[in-house]
């Protein structure tokens, strides 16, 4: 019995170390190579370096604020994933407001969390952030809610010097929904 328990522990240790190495050091992506869905199907990217995206988004955000393009504090998404990652790794550390705007089956618990968060008001702008490994098109989701959806700022992420995925940052202007 002790041999079996020891062997099981060794097996779990090998799987864990292999996973950590794969997530952090695999060059590029295991997933799709098409531009719009780059990295799709690569579950290791779900756990890879969201701090990079926060730092890169922060540059775009500061540039837009300083130039007077927007004064928004909102980030929105229409899915619980990647929305929860964007909320946790980008919006919260930057002290920005995050809400999920979409169908209940897509936003899950954000349906209830949104009730405790700051609301979009008429005329507000918001950033819509998506990743190519789980792409959502804001034109399909929000064209009736905002007066203008700007083309995205595309931020490329690399893993071990190979392109792994993109983050697309859209500025949505003039919220006009109820």
C-alpha positions in Angstrom: 0.0 0.0 0.0 2.8 2.4 0.8 4.4 1.8 -2.6 1.1 2.7 -4.3 0.7 5.9 -2.3 4.4 6.8 -3.0 4.0 6.1 -6.7 0.8 8.2 -6.8 2.5 11.1 -5.2 5.4 10.9 -7.6 3.0 10.8 -10.5 1.1 13.8 -9.3 4.4 15.7 -8.8 5.5 14.9 -12.3 2.2 16.0 -13.8 2.3 19.3 -11.7 5.8 20.1 -12.7 5.1 19.3 -16.4 2.1 21.5 -16.3 3.9 24.4 -14.8 6.7 24.1 -17.3 4.3 23.8 -20.2 2.3 26.9 -19.1 5.3 29.1 -18.6 7.8 27.9 -21.2 6.2 26.3 -24.2 7.1 28.5 -27.2 4.1 30.1 -28.6 0.7 28.4 -28.6 -0.6 24.9 -28.8 -3.8 26.3 -30.4 -5.1 28.0 -33.5 -2.8 30.1 -35.6 -5.5 32.2 -37.4 -5.2 35.9 -36.6 -8.6 36.5 -35.1 -8.6 33.3 -33.0 -4.9 33.0 -32.4 -4.3 30.6 -29.5 -7.8 29.2 -29.4 -7.9 25.7 -28.0 -4.7 26.2 -25.9 -5.9 25.9 -22.3 -2.4 26.7 -21.0 -2.9 30.3 -22.1 -5.8 30.7 -19.6 -3.1 30.6 -16.8 -0.3 32.5 -18.6 0.9 36.0 -17.7 -2.2 38.1 -17.3 0.1 40.7 -15.6 1.6 41.4 -19.0 -1.9 42.3 -20.4 -2.5 44.6 -17.4 0.7 46.5 -18.0 0.0 46.8 -21.7 -3.6 47.9 -21.2 -2.5 50.4 -18.6 -0.4 52.1 -21.3 -3.4 52.3 -23.7 -5.7 53.5 -20.9 -3.3 56.3 -19.7 -2.7 57.5 -23.3 -6.5 57.7 -23.9 -7.0 59.6 -20.6 -4.1 62.0 -21.1 -5.2 62.8 -24.7 -8.8 63.4 -23.6 -10.2 60.6 -25.8 -12.1 59.3 -22.9 -12.5 59.6 -19.1 -14.1 56.2 -18.5 -13.3 53.9 -15.7 -15.4 51.0 -17.1 -14.3 47.7 -18.6 -17.0 45.4 -19.9 -17.1 41.9 -21.2 -19.9 39.6 -22.4 -18.5 36.3 -21.0 -17.6 35.1 -17.5 -14.3 33.9 -19.1 -12.2 35.8 -20.0 -14.3 38.4 -18.0 -13.3 37.1 -14.6 -9.6 37.1 -15.5 -10.0 40.7 -16.9 -11.8 41.7 -13.7 -9.3 40.1 -11.4 -6.0 40.8 -13.2 -6.7 44.1 -14.9 -9.7 46.0 -13.6 -9.2 45.4 -9.9 -5.5 46.2 -9.7 -6.0 49.3 -11.7 -9.0 50.3 -9.6 -11.3 50.4 -12.6 -15.0 49.3 -12.8 -15.8 46.0 -14.3 -19.2 44.7 -15.3 -20.3 41.8 -17.5 -23.0 42.8 -20.0 -24.5 39.8 -21.8 -26.9 36.8 -21.5 -27.2 35.1 -18.1 -25.8 31.8 -19.6 -22.7 33.7 -20.7 -22.0 36.0 -17.7 -23.0 33.5 -14.9 -22.5 35.0 -11.4 -21.8 38.4 -12.8 -25.6 38.7 -13.2 -25.7 39.1 -9.4 -22.3 40.7 -8.9 -23.3 43.6 -11.3 -26.0 44.6 -8.8 -23.3 45.6 -6.3 -21.1 47.4 -8.9 -21.1 50.8 -10.5 -23.6 51.1 -13.3 -23.1 52.4 -16.8 -25.0 55.7 -17.4 -26.2 57.3 -20.6 -23.3 58.7 -22.5 -20.6 56.7 -20.7 -17.7 55.1 -22.5 -16.3 51.7 -21.7 -13.5 49.4 -22.8 -14.3 46.0 -24.1 -11.4 43.7 -23.8 -11.2 40.2 -25.3 -8.5 37.8 -26.1 -7.9 36.0 -29.4 -8.0 32.6 -27.7 -11.6 33.3 -26.7 -12.6 36.0 -29.1 -15.9 37.8 -28.9 -16.9 40.5 -31.4 -18.2 43.7 -29.7 -20.0 44.7 -32.9 -22.3 41.7 -32.5 -22.7 42.2 -28.8 -22.9 46.0 -28.3 -23.6 47.8 -31.5 -27.1 48.8 -30.3 -25.8 49.9 -26.8 -23.0 52.2 -27.9 -23.0 55.0 -30.4 -19.5 54.1 -31.6 -17.2 51.1 -31.4 -13.6 52.0 -32.3 -11.2 49.6 -34.0 -9.2 47.6 -31.5 -5.8 48.2 -30.1 -4.1 44.8 -30.6 -1.6 43.7 -28.0 0.5 40.7 -28.9 1.6 38.4 -26.2 4.6 36.1 -26.6 5.7 33.0 -24.7 9.3 32.0 -25.0 9.8 34.5 -27.8 7.0 33.1 -30.0 3.6 34.7 -30.6 1.0 33.0 -28.2 -2.2 35.2 -28.4 -3.6 38.7 -28.7 -5.5 40.9 -26.5 -7.9 43.2 -28.3 -8.9 46.5 -26.6 -11.9 48.3 -28.0 -13.1 51.7 -26.8 -16.9 51.8 -26.9 -18.2 55.4 -26.9 -21.6 56.8 -25.9 -23.6 54.2 -23.9 -27.2 54.6 -24.9 -29.0 51.6 -23.5 -31.4 51.7 -20.6 
